[in-house]
Structures are given as structure tokens and as C-alpha cells.
Amino acid sequence: MRTLISSAFVSLDGVVEAPGGEPGYRNSGWTFKDVEFLPEAFEIKEREQKEASAILLGRTSYEAFSPVWPDMEDFADYKPMPKYVVSTTLTEDRLVTNWGETTILRTLDEVAALKETEGGPIIIHGSATLHRGLSDAGLVDRYHLLVFPLLLGAGKRLFSGADRDTQKLKLVEHEAYANGLQKQIFDVIH
């Protein structure tokens, strides 16, 4: 079974919306506007590229990343990886042609089936709605969180407000940085 890793930039109050400057959110760009950049705090991002064997995205994040990431040196290791986009509305003609093989999945059941295939870890970037759905369905195996020392108030959250049973996590790696960022890596105890 493949490991499904949820990777997220998250504020202390749980917001994941528009960390990189995406339009339409009041606090858009909060990861670089309000916190000093320290390269060592982002080492996990480079490691994720080396360890992952595929990328999973929701439609909105795919449409934001696919015009930019294929040509960015910072994300070069992702280019040849298979990509999977979970969407009920995305059509094949909307897929970019310069970012490697991309498969559209229509349901979380298809994500569960993908996890049953042979291969290495699958990493999820962006995709707040997808993160919540996967977590609620019990499909996430690990969380890679970079927690920013900010309270953003309103905004899309990493976790849903669903009334569910307790989900236990095991902290497997953590570090705090001089700029207030915290790396927290948790394995989900299934």
C-alpha cells in the first residue's frame, strides 16, 4: 500500500488558504509577506520531492500550479512524476502537456484504489478541499506541516469541522526555527 502524505503550510489557527499569493483571499501571500524567510525551515519541501513518487492535487490547485511549476527549477523533481487530479469537473482538454503524465480521478474511492497500487509515497500539495475530504475518509497516512506563527482568522482550514471519532497521530519529526515556523510531521495511527 502506498503512503499518502498531506503537505501543507498552515497558520497557527489552521488556515491553509492562499499561502503563496493566490488572488481572492484577504491575507493572500501570508507565508512570505509576514514571516522572515529561513531556507532551513523549508528543507522538508526539497525532501518531499526526493521521496515522493506521485503528486495528488485538487482541481483548483492543479489549475494554479500547472501553468507555473513545470518550468520552475525549485520544483524540477516533480516534473517527471505522475500527477493525479481529483475533480468531478476537470476535462482532459484542460490538462497541460508539459508537466508529465496526468490522470483525472473522479472520486475518493479512486484515490483509495490508487493507494492500493504498487509504488512509493503520494504527496498532496495545496488542495484544501481535497485535504479535508481525504482526512475525513481516513485516507491520509502522514502530515507534513509547516506551521506559521500567524493567526489569520477566516479562511479555508486544513481540517473539516465534521463530527468524527478521534484520530490519533504520532509525532515523528519536529523542529522550531528562529523565525517562529515549526515543522511538525505526524504519522496517522490507523
Backbone as a chain_set.jsonl record, in Angstrom:
{"seq": "MRTLISSAFVSLDGVVEAPGGEPGYRNSGWTFKDVEFLPEAFEIKEREQKEASAILLGRTSYEAFSPVWPDMEDFADYKPMPKYVVSTTLTEDRLVTNWGETTILRTLDEVAALKETEGGPIIIHGSATLHRGLSDAGLVDRYHLLVFPLLLGAGKRLFSGADRDTQKLKLVEHEAYANGLQKQIFDVIH", "coords": {"N": [[0.844, -1.191, 0.0], [0.511, 2.216, -0.812], [1.854, 5.203, 0.657], [0.061, 8.014, 1.658], [0.697, 11.332, 1.734], [0.011, 14.302, 3.303], [0.834, 17.496, 2.666], [1.353, 20.672, 3.94], [1.257, 24.251, 4.265], [0.423, 25.979, 7.083], [-1.451, 28.162, 9.134], [-1.225, 29.11, 12.614], [-3.806, 29.023, 13.569], [-4.987, 27.202, 11.898], [-5.528, 27.816, 9.184], [-5.184, 27.369, 5.683], [-5.431, 28.645, 3.324], [-4.482, 30.293, 0.326], [-1.543, 30.604, 0.622], [0.612, 31.276, -0.995], [0.055, 33.637, -2.349], [-2.198, 33.596, -3.934], [-4.985, 34.943, -5.666], [-7.92, 36.628, -4.273], [-8.19, 36.161, -1.556], [-8.177, 37.666, 1.56], [-5.816, 37.736, 3.212], [-3.859, 36.857, 1.495], [-0.785, 35.374, 0.441], [0.531, 35.065, 2.827], [2.649, 33.463, 3.71], [5.077, 34.487, 2.844], [4.964, 37.243, 3.101], [4.679, 37.986, 5.759], [6.422, 36.602, 7.424], [9.784, 36.105, 8.16], [12.017, 34.765, 5.748], [13.645, 31.725, 6.063], [15.888, 29.536, 4.838], [16.46, 26.947, 5.879], [14.146, 26.182, 7.151], [12.531, 25.279, 5.169], [13.523, 22.947, 4.204], [12.185, 20.53, 4.251], [10.509, 20.646, 2.046], [12.156, 20.241, -0.193], [13.014, 17.669, 0.403], [10.593, 16.274, 0.235], [10.153, 16.216, -2.529], [12.176, 14.485, -3.336], [11.461, 12.108, -2.086], [8.829, 11.487, -2.819], [6.698, 9.74, -5.151], [4.632, 10.359, -6.744], [2.199, 12.95, -7.41], [-0.679, 14.331, -5.903], [-3.477, 16.272, -6.485], [-6.103, 18.702, -6.016], [-8.612, 20.082, -8.244], [-8.591, 22.981, -8.307], [-6.063, 23.657, -7.214], [-4.44, 22.289, -9.05], [-5.0, 23.782, -11.366], [-3.867, 26.185, -10.593], [-1.151, 25.564, -10.102], [-0.192, 24.134, -12.385], [0.352, 25.865, -14.66], [2.703, 27.058, -13.832], [4.55, 25.542, -12.156], [5.789, 23.495, -13.859], [7.947, 24.724, -15.191], [9.568, 25.712, -13.213], [12.589, 25.75, -11.507], [12.8, 25.141, -8.793], [10.91, 23.169, -8.438], [11.61, 21.045, -10.022], [12.002, 18.255, -9.719], [9.454, 17.265, -9.537], [8.406, 17.346, -12.074], [8.734, 15.022, -13.882], [7.177, 13.161, -12.527], [4.218, 11.112, -12.104], [1.03, 12.688, -12.12], [-1.974, 13.155, -10.308], [-5.239, 14.252, -10.436], [-7.917, 15.151, -8.52], [-11.146, 15.521, -9.345], [-14.453, 16.424, -10.218], [-15.175, 17.928, -12.322], [-13.084, 18.723, -14.038], [-11.739, 18.442, -17.304], [-10.132, 16.389, -19.808], [-9.055, 17.964, -21.877], [-8.26, 20.237, -20.6], [-5.9, 19.757, -19.337], [-2.418, 20.355, -18.861], [0.325, 20.0, -21.162], [3.005, 19.879, -20.706], [3.943, 18.812, -18.308], [4.283, 16.203, -17.617], [2.786, 12.903, -17.209], [-0.673, 12.947, -16.511], [-3.466, 12.065, -14.636], [-6.941, 12.032, -14.282], [-8.898, 11.704, -11.452], [-12.076, 10.796, -10.277], [-13.379, 10.352, -7.86], [-13.135, 9.882, -4.252], [-12.986, 7.215, -3.726], [-11.558, 6.297, -5.913], [-9.102, 7.414, -5.306], [-8.517, 5.923, -3.023], [-8.224, 3.426, -4.256], [-5.972, 3.962, -5.825], [-4.058, 4.198, -3.824], [-3.735, 1.536, -3.207], [-2.144, 0.51, -5.174], [1.074, -0.479, -6.585], [4.098, 1.186, -5.67], [5.79, 4.233, -4.633], [5.529, 6.839, -2.077], [2.741, 9.132, -2.209], [2.259, 12.518, -2.68], [0.41, 15.263, -1.434], [-0.313, 18.494, -2.391], [-1.268, 21.899, -1.706], [-4.724, 22.296, -2.373], [-6.999, 22.442, -0.442], [-9.727, 21.646, -0.022], [-9.648, 19.022, -0.942], [-7.757, 17.937, 0.855], [-9.25, 18.016, 3.267], [-11.375, 16.272, 2.653], [-10.001, 13.844, 2.161], [-8.803, 13.421, 4.659], [-11.086, 13.199, 6.323], [-12.086, 10.857, 5.24], [-10.284, 9.034, 6.094], [-7.971, 8.489, 4.634], [-5.468, 9.671, 4.64], [-2.079, 9.184, 5.471], [0.119, 10.399, 6.57], [1.16, 13.558, 7.869], [2.759, 16.431, 6.771], [3.587, 19.286, 8.081], [4.124, 22.746, 7.945], [4.041, 25.039, 10.245], [2.977, 28.263, 10.634], [3.699, 31.222, 12.494], [1.22, 32.754, 12.85], [-2.023, 34.207, 13.151], [-4.766, 33.951, 11.26], [-7.478, 34.076, 11.133], [-10.472, 34.096, 9.419], [-10.833, 31.818, 6.655], [-9.951, 29.089, 4.425], [-9.658, 25.956, 5.957], [-7.346, 23.426, 7.12], [-8.369, 21.099, 8.253], [-11.616, 19.608, 8.438], [-14.775, 20.528, 9.936], [-16.156, 18.339, 10.672], [-18.074, 16.052, 12.615], [-16.486, 13.598, 14.099], [-14.871, 10.459, 14.929], [-12.134, 10.288, 17.259], [-8.934, 10.804, 15.934], [-5.89, 9.398, 16.11], [-2.519, 10.526, 16.248], [0.999, 10.228, 15.601], [3.798, 11.92, 16.544], [6.562, 12.234, 14.57], [8.671, 13.707, 13.705], [10.051, 16.904, 14.359], [10.663, 20.41, 14.479], [11.684, 23.641, 15.526], [12.072, 26.953, 14.331], [14.112, 29.946, 14.056], [12.568, 32.03, 13.055], [10.067, 31.528, 13.973], [8.578, 29.599, 12.664], [7.356, 26.241, 12.654], [8.172, 22.916, 12.082], [6.249, 20.093, 11.743], [5.807, 16.731, 11.735], [3.632, 14.155, 11.369], [2.631, 10.8, 11.793], [-0.26, 9.03, 10.871], [-2.165, 7.081, 12.981], [-3.545, 4.221, 12.146]], "CA": [[0.0, 0.0, 0.0], [1.269, 3.455, -0.904], [1.641, 6.183, 1.722], [-0.499, 9.281, 1.21], [1.257, 12.386, 2.588], [-0.611, 15.616, 3.205], [1.834, 18.526, 2.918], [0.639, 21.946, 3.995], [1.603, 25.438, 5.028], [-0.774, 26.211, 7.876], [-1.315, 29.149, 10.205], [-1.441, 28.521, 13.931], [-5.236, 28.779, 13.759], [-5.471, 26.166, 10.987], [-5.844, 28.281, 7.836], [-4.261, 26.963, 4.618], [-5.832, 29.345, 2.105], [-3.673, 31.28, -0.402], [-0.257, 30.909, 1.247], [1.586, 31.774, -1.957], [-0.344, 34.871, -3.007], [-3.319, 33.375, -4.825], [-5.946, 36.048, -5.535], [-9.247, 36.421, -3.727], [-8.201, 35.954, -0.109], [-7.738, 38.879, 2.246], [-4.441, 37.621, 3.71], [-3.105, 36.118, 0.484], [0.662, 35.535, 0.461], [0.958, 35.16, 4.221], [3.88, 32.716, 4.004], [6.279, 35.263, 2.533], [4.806, 38.659, 3.448], [4.634, 38.258, 7.188], [7.379, 35.793, 8.174], [11.124, 36.122, 7.57], [12.386, 33.525, 5.07], [14.831, 30.994, 6.502], [15.946, 28.362, 3.961], [16.462, 25.685, 6.607], [12.779, 25.831, 7.528], [11.86, 24.716, 4.004], [14.238, 21.738, 3.785], [11.203, 19.467, 4.068], [9.941, 20.748, 0.694], [13.087, 19.564, -1.092], [12.968, 16.239, 0.75], [9.345, 15.72, -0.298], [10.341, 15.935, -3.959], [13.056, 13.322, -3.475], [10.824, 10.911, -1.546], [7.534, 11.203, -3.439], [6.702, 9.093, -6.461], [3.495, 10.91, -7.479], [1.554, 14.121, -6.812], [-2.126, 14.347, -5.914], [-3.965, 17.646, -6.372], [-7.482, 19.018, -6.374], [-8.69, 20.84, -9.495], [-8.194, 24.378, -8.14], [-4.599, 23.713, -7.072], [-3.861, 21.898, -10.337], [-5.105, 24.92, -12.286], [-2.936, 27.226, -10.134], [0.242, 25.107, -10.174], [0.231, 23.577, -13.684], [0.967, 26.828, -15.576], [3.91, 27.632, -13.234], [5.507, 24.571, -11.622], [6.594, 22.731, -14.819], [9.146, 25.444, -15.608], [10.291, 26.23, -12.05], [13.702, 24.913, -11.059], [12.52, 24.699, -7.422], [10.013, 22.011, -8.46], [12.046, 20.227, -11.162], [11.846, 16.823, -9.458], [8.05, 16.892, -9.706], [8.008, 17.346, -13.489], [8.527, 13.7, -14.499], [6.3, 12.299, -11.715], [2.791, 11.076, -12.443], [0.148, 13.565, -11.357], [-3.367, 12.742, -10.223], [-6.08, 15.384, -10.074], [-9.232, 14.713, -8.09], [-12.104, 16.535, -9.783], [-15.642, 15.956, -10.94], [-15.456, 18.86, -13.417], [-11.944, 18.91, -14.938], [-11.762, 17.601, -18.501], [-8.804, 16.067, -20.358], [-8.55, 19.052, -22.721], [-7.755, 21.309, -19.721], [-4.623, 19.336, -18.764], [-1.238, 20.888, -19.551], [1.069, 18.937, -21.852], [4.443, 19.977, -20.416], [4.181, 18.51, -16.903], [4.254, 14.764, -17.422], [1.525, 12.166, -17.236], [-1.673, 13.387, -15.544], [-4.686, 11.258, -14.639], [-8.046, 12.618, -13.522], [-9.672, 10.799, -10.606], [-13.375, 11.438, -10.06], [-13.927, 10.119, -6.523], [-12.191, 9.468, -3.218], [-12.808, 5.764, -3.89], [-10.468, 6.12, -6.879], [-7.875, 7.708, -4.555], [-8.28, 4.736, -2.195], [-7.717, 2.386, -5.156], [-4.609, 4.357, -6.183], [-3.207, 3.852, -2.683], [-3.543, 0.086, -3.202], [-1.241, 0.133, -6.252], [2.499, -0.528, -6.277], [4.798, 2.45, -5.85], [6.198, 4.982, -3.461], [4.593, 7.794, -1.492], [1.995, 10.116, -3.0], [2.25, 13.77, -1.911], [-0.688, 16.185, -1.741], [0.032, 19.901, -2.176], [-2.412, 22.799, -1.89], [-5.914, 21.448, -2.382], [-7.621, 22.445, 0.889], [-10.955, 20.839, -0.016], [-9.229, 17.632, -1.075], [-7.158, 17.554, 2.139], [-10.315, 17.758, 4.246], [-12.089, 15.059, 2.254], [-9.128, 12.679, 2.368], [-8.668, 13.233, 6.098], [-12.357, 12.697, 6.836], [-12.266, 9.491, 4.737], [-9.257, 8.172, 6.675], [-7.02, 8.094, 3.591], [-4.151, 10.288, 4.847], [-1.2, 8.377, 6.308], [1.152, 11.23, 7.204], [1.04, 15.003, 7.684], [3.962, 17.277, 6.791], [3.05, 20.617, 8.329], [4.939, 23.891, 8.327], [3.099, 25.878, 10.981], [3.435, 29.651, 10.653], [3.293, 31.913, 13.723], [0.238, 33.759, 12.44], [-3.445, 33.944, 13.303], [-5.358, 34.562, 10.072], [-8.928, 34.207, 11.267], [-11.262, 33.425, 8.39], [-10.106, 31.201, 5.554], [-10.076, 27.637, 4.301], [-8.928, 25.236, 7.003], [-6.781, 22.138, 6.75], [-9.256, 20.033, 8.706], [-13.032, 19.969, 8.413], [-15.455, 20.605, 11.228], [-17.016, 17.161, 10.771], [-18.148, 15.35, 13.895], [-15.924, 12.278, 13.805], [-14.139, 9.81, 16.002], [-10.767, 10.75, 17.484], [-7.889, 10.255, 15.066], [-4.616, 9.506, 16.821], [-1.336, 10.831, 15.445], [2.281, 10.044, 16.273], [4.794, 12.895, 16.121], [7.772, 11.5, 14.179], [9.75, 14.672, 13.476], [9.631, 18.278, 14.615], [11.74, 21.386, 14.677], [11.271, 25.044, 15.582], [13.065, 27.795, 13.675], [14.274, 31.279, 14.65], [11.517, 32.925, 12.578], [8.8, 31.117, 14.565], [7.998, 28.448, 11.982], [7.537, 24.922, 13.251], [7.938, 21.743, 11.238], [5.614, 19.024, 12.502], [5.491, 15.591, 10.892], [2.847, 13.189, 12.122], [2.062, 9.612, 11.171], [-1.608, 8.72, 11.317], [-2.28, 5.747, 13.544], [-4.773, 3.621, 11.581]], "C": [[0.883, 1.246, 0.0], [0.885, 4.399, 0.231], [1.13, 7.479, 1.112], [-0.088, 10.357, 2.205], [0.578, 13.713, 2.288], [0.431, 16.664, 3.606], [1.156, 19.885, 2.887], [1.406, 23.015, 4.752], [0.324, 25.791, 5.777], [-0.488, 27.275, 8.932], [-1.592, 28.466, 11.537], [-2.918, 28.239, 14.188], [-5.842, 27.901, 12.663], [-5.79, 26.568, 9.566], [-4.753, 27.831, 6.852], [-4.504, 27.733, 3.32], [-4.785, 30.343, 1.626], [-2.322, 31.611, 0.242], [0.742, 31.563, 0.298], [1.179, 33.023, -2.707], [-1.49, 34.714, -3.983], [-4.377, 34.459, -4.603], [-7.242, 35.631, -4.842], [-9.328, 36.192, -2.231], [-7.549, 37.149, 0.56], [-6.264, 38.849, 2.67], [-3.52, 36.864, 2.754], [-1.601, 36.425, 0.554], [1.263, 35.551, 1.849], [2.248, 34.411, 4.523], [5.136, 33.535, 3.756], [6.165, 36.734, 2.914], [5.045, 38.937, 4.924], [5.653, 37.504, 8.036], [8.713, 35.802, 7.435], [11.439, 34.758, 6.954], [13.683, 32.969, 5.651], [14.891, 29.707, 5.689], [15.844, 27.032, 4.705], [15.055, 25.24, 7.02], [12.044, 25.134, 6.387], [12.565, 23.482, 3.451], [13.268, 20.6, 3.501], [10.623, 19.481, 2.654], [10.848, 20.06, -0.336], [13.06, 18.056, -0.85], [11.713, 15.573, 0.189], [9.482, 15.359, -1.775], [11.182, 14.687, -4.183], [12.357, 12.027, -3.064], [9.524, 10.529, -2.246], [7.715, 10.502, -4.782], [5.55, 9.584, -7.329], [2.936, 12.093, -6.701], [0.043, 13.983, -6.957], [-2.582, 15.777, -5.649], [-5.477, 17.685, -6.575], [-7.462, 19.887, -7.627], [-8.173, 22.27, -9.352], [-6.678, 24.511, -8.022], [-3.911, 23.291, -8.364], [-3.878, 23.091, -11.301], [-4.191, 26.072, -11.878], [-1.481, 26.813, -10.364], [0.683, 24.749, -11.593], [0.763, 24.605, -14.688], [2.35, 27.296, -15.105], [4.96, 26.58, -12.871], [6.324, 23.831, -12.684], [7.903, 23.408, -15.206], [9.962, 26.01, -14.449], [11.375, 25.248, -11.613], [13.457, 24.358, -9.655], [11.662, 23.437, -7.368], [10.367, 21.03, -9.578], [11.831, 18.731, -10.938], [10.396, 16.355, -9.608], [7.662, 16.729, -11.183], [7.798, 15.952, -14.067], [7.56, 12.781, -13.737], [4.892, 12.25, -12.274], [2.012, 12.021, -11.532], [-1.265, 13.005, -11.416], [-4.156, 13.939, -9.737], [-7.465, 14.851, -9.723], [-10.214, 15.829, -8.423], [-13.294, 15.873, -10.467], [-15.9, 16.82, -12.174], [-14.311, 19.034, -14.411], [-12.046, 17.944, -16.111], [-10.346, 17.454, -19.057], [-8.219, 17.227, -21.162], [-8.017, 20.231, -21.902], [-6.423, 20.954, -19.066], [-3.473, 19.938, -19.56], [-0.449, 19.718, -20.135], [2.544, 18.919, -21.502], [4.793, 19.623, -18.964], [4.085, 17.018, -16.616], [2.847, 14.199, -17.436], [0.583, 12.648, -16.136], [-2.94, 12.57, -15.734], [-5.727, 11.956, -13.782], [-8.757, 11.504, -12.755], [-10.969, 11.511, -10.243], [-13.902, 11.313, -8.637], [-12.809, 9.79, -5.53], [-11.995, 7.954, -3.232], [-11.685, 5.474, -4.886], [-9.124, 6.451, -6.229], [-7.527, 6.507, -3.683], [-7.718, 3.603, -3.047], [-6.281, 2.692, -5.586], [-3.641, 3.991, -5.058], [-2.88, 2.361, -2.65], [-2.57, -0.381, -4.288], [0.198, 0.075, -5.748], [3.108, 0.854, -6.483], [5.098, 3.119, -4.529], [5.136, 5.955, -2.996], [3.957, 8.737, -2.516], [1.874, 11.359, -2.131], [1.097, 14.658, -2.384], [-0.212, 17.595, -1.414], [-1.207, 20.76, -2.415], [-3.695, 22.06, -1.564], [-6.615, 21.319, -1.031], [-8.861, 21.559, 0.956], [-10.611, 19.359, -0.097], [-8.609, 17.127, 0.227], [-8.239, 17.177, 3.146], [-11.061, 16.466, 3.918], [-11.282, 13.8, 2.498], [-8.965, 12.373, 3.853], [-9.94, 12.638, 6.684], [-12.599, 11.248, 6.416], [-11.218, 8.521, 5.301], [-8.203, 7.716, 5.682], [-5.624, 8.68, 3.769], [-3.347, 9.426, 5.821], [-0.183, 9.213, 7.086], [0.84, 12.691, 6.892], [2.417, 15.635, 7.778], [3.446, 18.706, 6.93], [4.171, 21.602, 8.614], [3.955, 24.88, 8.928], [3.703, 27.268, 11.132], [2.895, 30.361, 11.885], [2.37, 33.091, 13.413], [-1.158, 33.276, 12.804], [-4.143, 34.684, 12.177], [-6.868, 34.72, 10.172], [-9.656, 33.42, 10.206], [-10.352, 32.856, 7.31], [-10.31, 29.705, 5.539], [-9.15, 26.966, 5.313], [-8.389, 23.908, 6.478], [-7.734, 21.001, 7.1], [-10.697, 20.524, 8.708], [-13.568, 20.075, 9.831], [-16.368, 19.414, 11.443], [-16.944, 16.544, 12.17], [-17.69, 13.92, 13.638], [-15.213, 11.724, 15.018], [-12.734, 10.397, 16.097], [-9.815, 10.057, 16.526], [-6.564, 10.466, 15.776], [-3.476, 9.698, 15.833], [-0.094, 10.572, 16.273], [3.266, 11.052, 15.701], [6.09, 12.146, 15.821], [8.955, 12.417, 13.888], [9.2, 16.062, 13.758], [10.866, 19.148, 14.773], [11.119, 22.772, 14.708], [12.416, 25.882, 15.033], [13.033, 29.209, 14.266], [13.184, 32.257, 14.21], [10.132, 32.546, 13.104], [8.117, 29.967, 13.859], [8.275, 27.181, 12.776], [7.261, 23.856, 12.2], [7.369, 20.675, 12.149], [5.252, 17.913, 11.522], [4.833, 14.534, 11.771], [2.489, 11.995, 11.245], [0.673, 9.419, 11.741], [-1.618, 7.287, 11.819], [-3.624, 5.18, 13.073], [-5.258, 2.486, 12.45]], "O": [[1.877, 1.317, 0.723], [-0.251, 4.398, 0.703], [1.71, 7.984, 0.15], [-0.469, 10.309, 3.375], [0.576, 14.181, 1.15], [0.858, 16.707, 4.76], [0.464, 20.217, 1.924], [2.102, 22.741, 5.73], [-0.742, 25.891, 5.171], [0.579, 27.286, 9.546], [-2.136, 27.362, 11.571], [-3.252, 27.322, 14.939], [-7.062, 27.854, 12.508], [-6.282, 25.742, 8.798], [-3.561, 27.904, 7.151], [-3.832, 27.481, 2.32], [-4.265, 31.137, 2.41], [-1.99, 32.787, 0.391], [1.615, 32.315, 0.731], [1.888, 33.441, -3.622], [-1.736, 35.613, -4.788], [-4.632, 34.848, -3.463], [-7.611, 34.457, -4.824], [-10.422, 36.044, -1.688], [-6.474, 37.585, 0.15], [-5.551, 39.838, 2.5], [-2.513, 36.296, 3.176], [-1.198, 37.579, 0.706], [2.392, 36.006, 2.03], [2.892, 34.711, 5.528], [6.16, 33.299, 4.398], [7.186, 37.41, 3.038], [5.552, 39.996, 5.293], [5.743, 37.738, 9.241], [8.767, 35.541, 6.233], [11.165, 33.721, 7.557], [14.694, 33.669, 5.719], [14.014, 28.856, 5.84], [15.213, 26.095, 4.218], [14.81, 24.049, 7.213], [11.036, 24.466, 6.62], [12.244, 23.021, 2.356], [13.507, 19.792, 2.604], [10.281, 18.425, 2.122], [10.363, 19.379, -1.239], [13.08, 17.267, -1.795], [11.768, 14.435, -0.278], [8.988, 14.321, -2.216], [10.93, 13.921, -5.113], [12.63, 10.968, -3.629], [9.159, 9.353, -2.261], [8.737, 10.649, -5.451], [5.489, 9.266, -8.516], [3.164, 12.227, -5.499], [-0.453, 13.568, -8.004], [-2.126, 16.415, -4.7], [-6.052, 16.811, -7.224], [-6.405, 20.375, -8.026], [-7.395, 22.728, -10.189], [-6.077, 25.379, -8.656], [-2.895, 23.878, -8.738], [-2.882, 23.369, -11.969], [-3.78, 26.86, -12.73], [-0.666, 27.637, -10.778], [1.821, 25.032, -11.969], [1.584, 24.23, -15.524], [3.098, 27.873, -15.894], [6.127, 26.714, -13.238], [7.495, 23.553, -12.425], [8.876, 22.723, -15.52], [10.945, 26.716, -14.676], [11.107, 24.069, -11.381], [13.858, 23.233, -9.356], [11.68, 22.716, -6.37], [9.511, 20.269, -10.029], [11.507, 18.011, -11.883], [10.149, 15.162, -9.787], [6.689, 16.043, -11.494], [6.765, 15.713, -14.694], [7.17, 11.734, -14.254], [4.417, 13.227, -12.854], [2.296, 12.138, -10.34], [-1.695, 12.456, -12.431], [-3.791, 14.57, -8.745], [-8.104, 14.18, -10.533], [-10.14, 16.928, -7.873], [-13.149, 14.892, -11.196], [-16.755, 16.481, -12.992], [-14.555, 19.462, -15.539], [-12.393, 16.776, -15.938], [-9.476, 18.288, -18.806], [-7.008, 17.448, -21.131], [-7.387, 21.13, -22.458], [-5.87, 21.76, -18.318], [-3.538, 20.023, -20.787], [-0.548, 18.588, -19.656], [3.271, 18.033, -21.953], [5.813, 20.075, -18.444], [3.829, 16.622, -15.479], [1.864, 14.909, -17.644], [0.977, 12.749, -14.974], [-3.426, 12.405, -16.853], [-5.425, 12.416, -12.681], [-9.163, 10.495, -13.332], [-10.958, 12.703, -9.935], [-14.778, 12.08, -8.237], [-11.689, 9.463, -5.921], [-10.954, 7.46, -2.798], [-10.942, 4.507, -4.717], [-8.112, 5.836, -6.564], [-6.362, 6.114, -3.612], [-6.821, 2.888, -2.6], [-5.462, 1.779, -5.699], [-2.531, 3.528, -5.317], [-1.843, 1.971, -2.114], [-2.208, -1.557, -4.316], [0.503, 0.517, -4.64], [2.684, 1.601, -7.365], [4.716, 2.643, -3.46], [3.993, 5.914, -3.451], [4.554, 9.081, -3.536], [1.439, 11.277, -0.982], [0.845, 14.783, -3.583], [0.236, 17.864, -0.299], [-2.078, 20.411, -3.211], [-3.756, 21.292, -0.603], [-6.802, 20.21, -0.531], [-9.018, 20.796, 1.909], [-11.21, 18.537, 0.597], [-8.902, 16.012, 0.659], [-8.151, 16.137, 3.798], [-11.342, 15.664, 4.808], [-11.811, 12.801, 2.986], [-8.985, 11.212, 4.26], [-9.882, 11.68, 7.455], [-13.241, 10.491, 7.143], [-11.264, 7.325, 5.017], [-7.599, 6.66, 5.868], [-4.685, 8.23, 3.113], [-3.858, 8.993, 6.855], [0.313, 8.789, 8.13], [0.334, 13.025, 5.821], [3.153, 15.408, 8.739], [2.92, 19.268, 5.969], [5.059, 21.332, 9.423], [3.144, 25.48, 8.223], [4.792, 27.432, 11.681], [1.753, 30.127, 12.282], [2.692, 34.25, 13.674], [-1.439, 32.078, 12.768], [-4.12, 35.914, 12.137], [-7.469, 35.432, 9.367], [-9.48, 32.206, 10.099], [-9.247, 33.349, 7.083], [-10.782, 29.12, 6.514], [-8.002, 27.374, 5.491], [-8.913, 23.345, 5.516], [-7.886, 20.052, 6.33], [-10.966, 21.701, 8.949], [-12.881, 19.745, 10.798], [-17.258, 19.458, 12.292], [-15.892, 16.523, 12.809], [-18.414, 13.126, 13.035], [-14.983, 12.427, 16.003], [-12.213, 10.939, 15.122], [-9.894, 8.843, 16.337], [-6.162, 11.605, 16.014], [-3.462, 9.125, 14.744], [-0.122, 10.68, 17.499], [3.54, 11.038, 14.501], [6.656, 11.5, 16.703], [10.099, 11.968, 13.831], [8.049, 16.368, 13.446], [11.946, 18.688, 15.145], [10.148, 23.044, 14.003], [13.586, 25.563, 15.242], [12.053, 29.611, 14.894], [12.903, 33.22, 14.924], [9.136, 33.165, 12.731], [7.163, 29.403, 14.394], [9.285, 27.065, 13.47], [6.239, 23.894, 11.514], [7.933, 20.382, 13.203], [4.479, 18.131, 10.589], [5.394, 14.085, 12.77], [2.092, 12.16, 10.092], [0.445, 9.614, 12.935], [-1.128, 6.384, 11.142], [-4.688, 5.596, 13.532], [-6.272, 1.861, 12.141]]}, "num_chains": 1, "name": "protein.A"}
